Amino acid sequence: MMSGPSGVFNKIRHEIRYWLLRRLPTCQDLVPVLSESLERPLGARERLVVHAHLLTCVWCVWYLDQLRTLRDLAHRRAANSDDAQRSMLADAARERIRRRLSDARN
């Protein structure tokens, strides 16, 4: 059994974590918010929920780290590509893609 102050502390910490997990959104519900957090500023409530969830879920911490890494790599690649590669897609095609992505989000 648990004995001493460290055992009691671990039990309390576990109880708090379990209490939070029952009240916070699931990982599946939080994944879109984590992705959006890289594209737009989150509101105060969203930031609080995300932060609380990340305190309790190491899997989502790892997922967010992977998203950030992928974003950073994509930005670096885009910055390093020359203008000829960027112009391969016509401006009209880019605009159609932007509109469809925007419509899909709404």
Secondary structure, 3 states (H helix, E strand, C coil): CCCHHHHHHHHHHHHHHHHHHHHCCCHHHHHHHHHHHCCCCCCHHHHHHHHHHHHHCHHHHHHHHHHHHHHHHHHHHHHHCCHHHHCCCCHHHHHHHHHHHHHHHC
